[in-house]
Amino acid sequence: MKRIFAYVLLTLFMAACASDDKYSWDEDFADKTATDTIRIGLAYNGATVLVTGDDYGFVNVEGADVTVHSGTNKFLQLTLSGSTADGSLLIYSWRKLGIVLDNVTIVNPDGPAINNQCGKAFYVTLADGTTNTLTDGEAYSNALDANGDTIDQKATLFSEGQVYFDGTGSLTVNGKAKNGIASDDYVVINGGTITVKVESTGSNGIKVNDGFTIIDGILNVSVAADGARGIRSEARTTISGGQTTIITSGGCVVETIDGVEDASSAAGIKSDSLFTMTAGTLTITSSGDGGKGINCADSVKFSGGTLEAITTGTNDKGKPKAVKSDVAIILSGGSFTAKCEYSWACDNGYEADEDESNASIASKMVTILGEAQYKLLKKKEMIVKF
């Protein structure tokens, strides 16, 4: 009876995972390869930019600051190359568009390096064999559009719409003031080597409103600010492939509200909705006080791949956890490792002092579907391999 029950749970879980993947890369990617495309080249050269292919007069250049206004139904593709220590790219478009990063380095001392104000899909292709770098400034100046309204500036690379990364080149994003990469929609990574480094004066590595997915590629994220998250998703988080490494080193941010202290800790991944992992590798290290590996407001569902979450931070102000869920932690495949130096390795919100109540493999802390080998070292270490 127990085996039948476990099988039913596993079947339901896998069906739920299949329906959770709302991001259809192939359907959205079709527009990117359409033949009806306007192609414009932007070659940064110090304090100037050479523009080619702008037959419609979409591009305006002031020094090395480029503004693009696309008023066409055709797909717009911008190819960026060259280098500037004081430049930027600001984009307005009616419909989906893409940029190709072709050995480009952009530093903007007073704002985002790339700011896409289009709410449609934004395709970022890392050209084969290229090395690309984007860096923001330590403080952002106030930016206004043509109507005098304030322009959102939330990251070194910011987009109002969803962002799709692909290609086989590399991209390094340096964040000094805010997030490294941010979208008011969702982010999907399907290739390339992406490194996001955010200093202690900045914020999160990747910040999204409507979800984060990695399908393929290499993603390395390091954040140093107190309370910062490597990936901050206000919706679902899906790991279905690729190689992801996240390092956080910041401590807690403590606020006092009505005389009560509230501590917000750094985390490798902070997800406000379902976290699922089906393939790939995910390695998280968090060293600050109260730091967490995965901090999820919904269920953590792990059915494949390799996860290693290690937290070494103290519990002076915050409560460190390797994997924390407010609902459930469900394991059904792959290799799962959670280690915490000063607290429970895993936590689903059931806080009691007895180790046997809170770190037991098959009790309130973790549910296992299927056959697995596991190692449990009191409450600090949990290793499960299927």
matplotlib code that plots the C-alpha trace (Angstrom):
import matplotlib.pyplot as plt

x = [0.0, 2.8, 4.5, 1.2, 0.7, 4.2, 3.8, 0.5, 2.2, 5.1, 2.8, 0.9, 4.1, 5.6, 2.4, 2.4, 6.0, 5.1, 2.3, 4.5, 6.7, 4.9, 7.9, 7.9, 11.2, 10.6, 7.4, 8.8, 12.2, 10.4, 10.0, 13.7, 14.7, 12.1, 13.3, 11.4, 14.1, 15.7, 19.3, 21.3, 24.9, 26.2, 30.0, 31.1, 34.4, 35.3, 33.3, 31.5, 29.3, 29.3, 25.8, 25.2, 22.0, 19.7, 17.6, 14.6, 16.2, 15.5, 18.8, 19.9, 23.4, 24.8, 28.4, 28.4, 24.8, 22.5, 18.7, 16.6, 13.0, 11.5, 8.2, 7.8, 6.1, 9.2, 11.6, 14.5, 17.9, 20.7, 24.3, 26.6, 30.4, 33.3, 34.0, 33.1, 33.9, 31.0, 28.1, 24.7, 21.9, 18.2, 15.6, 11.9, 10.0, 6.5, 7.2, 9.6, 13.3, 16.7, 20.3, 23.5, 26.4, 29.5, 32.6, 31.1, 32.1, 29.8, 30.4, 27.8, 29.0, 25.5, 23.0, 22.3, 24.5, 21.4, 17.9, 15.0, 11.8, 9.8, 7.4, 7.6, 10.1, 13.8, 16.3, 19.9, 22.2, 25.8, 27.7, 29.8, 33.3, 32.8, 33.5, 31.1, 30.9, 28.3, 28.9, 26.7, 27.6, 27.8, 24.9, 22.1, 21.1, 17.4, 16.3, 13.2, 11.5, 10.1, 6.9, 8.9, 8.1, 10.8, 12.4, 12.7, 16.4, 16.6, 19.8, 22.9, 20.9, 17.2, 14.1, 10.4, 9.6, 10.7, 14.4, 15.7, 19.5, 21.0, 24.2, 27.6, 29.6, 30.1, 28.7, 29.9, 27.5, 28.9, 26.4, 27.6, 24.4, 21.4, 20.6, 22.9, 20.0, 16.4, 13.1, 9.6, 8.5, 10.5, 14.0, 14.9, 18.5, 19.1, 22.8, 26.0, 28.2, 26.8, 28.6, 26.8, 28.8, 27.1, 29.1, 28.2, 26.8, 24.4, 21.4, 20.4, 22.2, 19.0, 15.7, 12.5, 8.8, 7.2, 9.6, 13.1, 14.1, 17.4, 17.3, 20.9, 24.2, 26.4, 25.3, 27.6, 26.2, 27.9, 26.3, 27.9, 25.2, 23.4, 20.0, 20.8, 19.7, 21.6, 18.3, 15.2, 12.0, 8.6, 7.0, 8.2, 11.8, 12.6, 15.9, 15.6, 19.2, 22.4, 25.1, 24.3, 26.6, 25.5, 27.6, 26.2, 28.3, 26.1, 24.5, 21.0, 19.1, 17.4, 14.4, 12.5, 8.8, 6.7, 9.6, 10.0, 13.1, 12.7, 15.7, 15.9, 18.7, 20.7, 19.8, 21.1, 17.6, 14.5, 11.3, 7.8, 6.2, 7.0, 10.6, 11.2, 14.4, 14.4, 17.9, 21.2, 23.4, 22.8, 25.5, 24.8, 27.1, 25.9, 28.3, 26.6, 24.7, 21.3, 22.1, 20.0, 20.6, 17.0, 14.3, 10.9, 7.4, 5.8, 6.9, 10.4, 10.1, 13.3, 13.1, 16.4, 19.9, 22.4, 21.8, 24.3, 23.3, 25.7, 25.3, 28.0, 26.7, 25.9, 22.5, 23.1, 20.2, 18.9, 18.1, 20.4, 18.9, 20.3, 16.8, 13.7, 10.2, 7.0, 5.0, 6.9, 10.2, 9.5, 12.4, 11.8, 15.1, 18.6, 21.2, 20.2, 22.7, 21.8, 24.3, 24.0, 26.7, 24.5, 21.0, 18.7, 19.8, 16.1, 13.1, 9.5, 8.3, 7.7, 10.0, 10.6, 13.8, 13.9, 16.2, 14.1, 11.1, 12.7, 15.5, 14.0, 14.0, 10.4, 8.7, 7.6, 10.8, 11.3, 9.1, 10.8, 9.0, 10.6, 13.7, 16.7, 19.9, 20.3, 22.7, 21.6, 23.9, 21.6, 19.9, 22.9, 23.4, 21.1, 22.3, 19.7, 20.7, 18.3]
y = [0.0, 2.4, 1.8, 2.4, 5.6, 6.8, 6.0, 8.0, 11.0, 10.7, 10.6, 13.6, 15.5, 14.9, 16.0, 19.2, 19.8, 19.5, 22.0, 24.4, 25.1, 28.0, 29.3, 28.0, 28.9, 27.6, 29.5, 32.8, 32.2, 31.9, 35.6, 36.2, 34.3, 35.8, 37.0, 40.2, 41.8, 45.2, 44.9, 47.8, 47.8, 49.8, 49.9, 51.7, 53.5, 55.3, 58.5, 57.8, 55.2, 54.2, 53.3, 51.1, 50.0, 52.6, 53.2, 54.2, 56.8, 54.9, 55.7, 58.8, 59.2, 61.7, 60.9, 57.2, 57.2, 55.6, 55.8, 53.6, 54.3, 51.5, 52.4, 49.3, 46.0, 44.3, 42.5, 44.8, 43.3, 45.4, 44.1, 45.7, 45.7, 47.8, 49.5, 52.6, 53.8, 56.3, 55.0, 53.3, 51.8, 52.9, 51.1, 51.9, 49.5, 48.6, 44.9, 42.1, 42.8, 41.4, 42.4, 40.5, 41.1, 40.8, 41.6, 44.7, 46.4, 49.2, 51.1, 53.7, 55.7, 57.1, 54.4, 51.1, 49.9, 48.5, 49.6, 48.1, 50.0, 47.6, 45.3, 42.6, 39.8, 40.9, 38.4, 38.7, 36.6, 36.1, 35.7, 32.6, 33.0, 36.5, 38.1, 40.8, 43.1, 45.4, 47.7, 50.3, 53.3, 53.6, 56.1, 56.5, 59.9, 60.6, 59.8, 61.2, 60.2, 62.5, 63.1, 64.0, 60.7, 58.9, 56.0, 52.8, 51.9, 48.8, 47.1, 47.1, 45.2, 46.0, 45.1, 46.0, 42.7, 39.1, 38.4, 35.4, 34.7, 32.3, 31.8, 30.3, 33.5, 34.9, 37.9, 39.5, 41.8, 44.1, 45.7, 48.6, 50.4, 48.1, 44.6, 43.0, 41.8, 42.7, 42.2, 43.4, 40.1, 36.9, 35.7, 32.6, 31.4, 28.9, 29.1, 31.0, 31.7, 34.4, 35.8, 38.3, 40.1, 42.6, 44.6, 45.3, 48.7, 47.0, 44.6, 41.3, 39.3, 38.6, 40.2, 39.1, 39.8, 36.9, 34.0, 32.6, 29.6, 28.1, 25.5, 25.4, 27.3, 28.3, 30.9, 32.2, 34.7, 36.4, 39.1, 40.8, 43.2, 42.6, 40.9, 40.4, 37.4, 35.7, 35.1, 37.0, 35.7, 37.1, 34.2, 30.6, 29.4, 26.5, 24.7, 22.3, 22.2, 24.2, 24.7, 27.3, 28.5, 31.2, 32.8, 35.2, 36.8, 39.6, 39.5, 40.4, 43.6, 44.4, 46.6, 47.6, 47.9, 48.9, 47.9, 44.5, 43.6, 41.9, 40.4, 39.8, 37.4, 37.0, 33.9, 32.1, 31.9, 33.6, 32.5, 33.7, 30.8, 27.2, 26.1, 23.1, 21.4, 18.6, 18.6, 20.4, 21.4, 24.0, 24.9, 27.5, 28.9, 31.4, 32.7, 35.7, 35.8, 34.1, 33.3, 30.7, 28.6, 28.3, 30.3, 29.5, 30.8, 27.8, 24.1, 23.0, 20.1, 18.4, 15.5, 15.5, 17.0, 17.8, 20.3, 21.3, 24.1, 25.0, 27.8, 28.7, 31.9, 32.4, 32.8, 36.0, 38.0, 35.7, 32.0, 30.2, 27.3, 25.4, 24.7, 26.5, 26.1, 27.5, 24.5, 21.3, 19.9, 17.0, 14.8, 12.2, 11.9, 13.2, 14.1, 16.5, 17.9, 20.4, 21.5, 24.2, 25.1, 26.7, 25.5, 23.0, 21.9, 21.8, 23.7, 23.8, 26.1, 23.5, 25.0, 22.8, 22.1, 18.4, 17.1, 14.0, 16.2, 18.6, 16.8, 13.4, 12.3, 11.1, 13.4, 17.0, 18.3, 16.3, 13.9, 11.3, 9.7, 6.5, 4.6, 6.6, 6.3, 9.1, 10.4, 12.4, 14.1, 15.3, 18.5, 20.0, 17.8, 16.0, 14.1, 12.2, 10.3, 8.4]
z = [0.0, 0.9, -2.5, -4.4, -2.5, -3.2, -6.9, -7.0, -5.4, -7.8, -10.8, -9.6, -8.8, -12.3, -14.0, -11.9, -12.9, -16.6, -16.3, -14.4, -17.4, -18.9, -20.8, -24.4, -25.8, -29.3, -29.9, -28.7, -30.5, -33.9, -34.1, -33.5, -36.6, -38.9, -42.3, -42.0, -39.8, -39.5, -38.6, -37.2, -36.1, -33.1, -32.9, -29.7, -30.0, -26.8, -26.8, -30.1, -31.8, -35.4, -36.6, -39.7, -41.3, -39.8, -42.9, -40.9, -38.6, -35.4, -33.7, -31.9, -30.6, -28.1, -27.4, -26.7, -25.3, -27.8, -27.9, -30.2, -31.1, -33.2, -34.8, -37.0, -36.9, -38.2, -35.8, -34.8, -34.2, -32.9, -33.0, -30.4, -30.7, -29.5, -26.2, -24.2, -20.7, -20.8, -22.8, -22.8, -24.8, -24.2, -26.3, -27.1, -29.3, -30.3, -30.5, -29.8, -30.5, -30.0, -29.4, -30.4, -28.2, -30.4, -28.3, -26.7, -23.4, -22.1, -18.9, -17.9, -14.9, -14.1, -14.9, -16.7, -19.5, -21.4, -20.6, -22.6, -22.2, -24.4, -22.5, -25.2, -25.5, -25.5, -27.0, -25.9, -28.0, -27.0, -30.3, -30.7, -29.3, -28.0, -24.6, -23.5, -20.4, -19.0, -16.0, -14.3, -12.2, -8.4, -8.5, -11.1, -12.4, -12.8, -16.4, -18.1, -21.3, -23.9, -21.9, -18.8, -17.0, -15.0, -16.7, -14.8, -14.1, -12.0, -13.1, -15.2, -17.8, -17.3, -19.4, -18.9, -20.8, -20.6, -21.4, -23.3, -23.2, -25.8, -27.8, -26.9, -26.1, -22.6, -20.8, -17.5, -15.8, -13.0, -10.6, -8.5, -7.5, -8.1, -9.5, -12.1, -14.4, -13.8, -15.7, -14.8, -16.5, -16.5, -17.5, -19.4, -19.9, -22.7, -23.4, -23.1, -20.1, -17.9, -14.9, -12.6, -10.0, -7.6, -5.1, -1.5, -2.7, -5.0, -4.6, -6.2, -8.9, -11.0, -10.1, -11.8, -11.3, -13.1, -12.9, -13.6, -15.7, -16.7, -19.5, -20.6, -20.3, -17.4, -14.9, -12.1, -9.7, -6.7, -4.5, -1.5, -0.2, 3.1, 2.4, -1.3, -3.3, -6.1, -7.8, -6.6, -8.2, -7.2, -9.0, -9.8, -10.2, -12.5, -12.9, -15.9, -17.0, -17.2, -14.6, -11.9, -9.2, -6.7, -3.9, -1.3, 1.4, 2.9, 6.3, 7.5, 7.0, 10.3, 10.5, 13.7, 13.3, 16.3, 18.5, 17.0, 15.0, 11.7, 10.0, 6.2, 5.2, 2.1, 0.0, -3.0, -4.4, -3.0, -4.7, -3.8, -5.6, -6.5, -6.9, -9.1, -10.2, -12.8, -14.3, -14.4, -11.5, -8.8, -6.3, -3.6, -0.9, 1.6, 4.3, 5.9, 9.1, 8.7, 5.1, 3.2, 0.2, -1.1, 0.5, -1.0, 0.0, -1.7, -2.2, -3.1, -5.6, -6.6, -9.1, -10.9, -11.3, -8.6, -5.9, -3.2, -0.8, 1.9, 4.5, 6.9, 8.4, 12.1, 13.6, 15.5, 13.9, 11.2, 11.0, 8.5, 6.5, 3.5, 2.0, 3.4, 2.2, 3.8, 2.5, 1.7, 0.5, -1.8, -3.2, -6.0, -7.9, -8.5, -5.9, -3.0, -0.5, 2.2, 4.9, 7.5, 10.0, 12.7, 12.2, 10.4, 7.0, 5.9, 7.2, 6.0, 8.7, 11.4, 14.0, 17.0, 19.0, 18.8, 16.0, 15.5, 14.7, 12.4, 10.6, 10.0, 6.4, 6.3, 8.8, 8.6, 7.1, 3.9, 1.9, -0.3, -3.2, -4.4, -3.3, -2.1, -0.1, 2.5, 5.1, 8.1, 10.5, 13.2, 11.9, 10.1, 7.1, 4.8, 1.7, -0.4, -3.6, -5.8]

ax = plt.figure().add_subplot(projection="3d")
ax.plot(x, y, z, "-o")
ax.set_aspect("equal")
plt.show()
